[in-house]
């Protein structure tokens, strides 16, 4: 399980394997690493800023300057800057390019105080709204937890009963694995 794996390089190996199924370019892999590592940081109750700092530091500590991931992380530099969350909305792009999508999701989440606000902010950026809102929702959901999702939104889920069965089975499986590995 990634959330209990202390070795960054081992986590990267798993993330890379899953990402390459659909997106094998090193930039897409780096984007996936950033996204998953950010989710793990939030899971472990780190702040958004600390999680981003930890990710950047992990790249710097584990890869030399000629490694493809170091060459690619420069495209994501903006999210690691101290003033990223002060960037004007008009400067955030969300057209489907992995760098822009990740920036838009992190910016939307980082400039919101509730799950609802994060999702609305991400959708209001326009362009690739479903992808950006999905990633924003993952980040905000990890941070704010399920209780923050508006009840009216949950009630609008198509085939909600079937989805609930799948989610509950997944939750039980994760709980069983956690107990077994404890």
N, C-alpha and C positions, 0 to 999 in steps of 0.2 A: 504494500500500500504506500502510495506516495506521501501521504500525510505523516507517516511514521518513519520514512526513510531519511536518515540524517545526511546522506552523501549526495551532494548536489549533482555530481557527474552521473551517478546511478539514476537519479530522478530525470535528468536530461535525456539519458538513454531511452527511458520509457516514453517520455514526451515526444522525442524524435520519432520513435517507431510508430506511434499513433498518428502523428502529424503527417508523416510521409505517405500514409495511405491515400491521402488526397492532395497534399501540398508538400512536395519534396524540396522546394527551393530553400536554401539556408535562411533567407529572410523570413519566410513563413514559419520555419522551425523556431527561429529566435523569437518571433511574435508569440508562438505557442508557449515557449518556455517562460516568457515574461508573464503571460496571462495565467498560466497554471501556478507559477511561483507566487504571483500576486494573490491568487485564491488561497494558496497554502499559508501565506503570511497572515491573511485576514482570518483564516480558520484558526490559527494559533493566537488570535486576538492582538496582532500587531496593528499599528496604525497604517493607513495607506502610505504615508510618507516613509515610515520606517521600512515597510515592505519593499517599496521602490528602491530605497537606499541599499537594502540587503541584496536585492536582485543585481543591481549594478555592481556592487562589491563582489558578489559571487562570480560574475563574469570576469571581472578584472583579476581575481585571485586564481581562477581555474584555467584561463586561456591566455596564450601568448598572443602578441600583436599580429602574427601572421595567420592565426586560426580563423576559419571562415565565420565563426560566430562573433568574434571581436570585430571583424570587418563589417559584419551586418548590423551589430548593435548601434553603430554610429547613426543609422537611419532612425533609430528610436530615441536618440539623445534627448529630444525635447521633453519626453515624459519624466526624465530623471533630473531636469533642471529645477532649481529652487522656486522659480517663478512660474512654473507650468500652469498652476491653477489660477493664476492671474491673467492668463491669456484671454483676450476678448473672444466671445462666442464666434464672431465673424472669421476668426483665424483658425477655427477648428473645422477640418474637412471630414466627410464621412461617406465617401463614394465607393467603398468596397476594397480599396487598396489596404493591405494588412497594416501598414504603419498608421494610416489615417483612421482606420477602424479602431485600432487599439487606443490611439490618442483620444478619439471621440468618446469611447466608452469610459476610459479612466478619467478624462476631464469631466464628463457628465456626472459620474459617481462622486468625484472629489469636490464638485461644486454643488452638492446637494446634501440636505440634512435628513432626508427620509427616502425610503425605497421608492415611493410614488414619485417624488420630485426627480429622482435620478432617472427613472424611466421616461417621464414626460420630457425632461431636458434632452435626453438622448434622441427621442423620436422627433422632437422639434428641430433638431439639427438638419433633418431632411436627408435626402439621398438614400443610402443603404440602411434605412431605419430598422428593418427586422434584425439584421446582423448586429448593428451597434446596440440596439435595445436588448438583444439576447445576452451579449457580453456584459453590458451594464447591469442587467438583471442578475447575472451570475455573481458579479462583484458585490452589488448591493444586497443580494440575498445572503451571501456569505457574511456580510458585515451586520446587516440589520436583522437577519434571521426571518423565519417564516411569519412571525407575528406582525411584521410590518407590511406584508403584501395586502393591499386593500381587499376586503372580503368580496366586494362587488366584482372585482377582477377575477377572483378565484371561482366565483359562481358562474362566470361566463365561459369557462373552459368547456370545449366540446367534449363529449363523452367523459365527463368528469368522474363518474363512478369507475370506469375502466382505468382511467389515469390514476385515480386514488389507489386502486388495487395494485397496480404496478409499482407506484411509489412506496406503498406500505411494504410490499414484498422486498423491494430494494433496501429500504430502511432496516428491515428485519435481518436481511443478509449481512448488511454492514455491521449491525449490532452483534450478530453471531460471530463474525470474524474478529471484531474488536475484543469480545469476551474471550474467544479462543486464544488470541495472541497476547492477552494481558498477563 
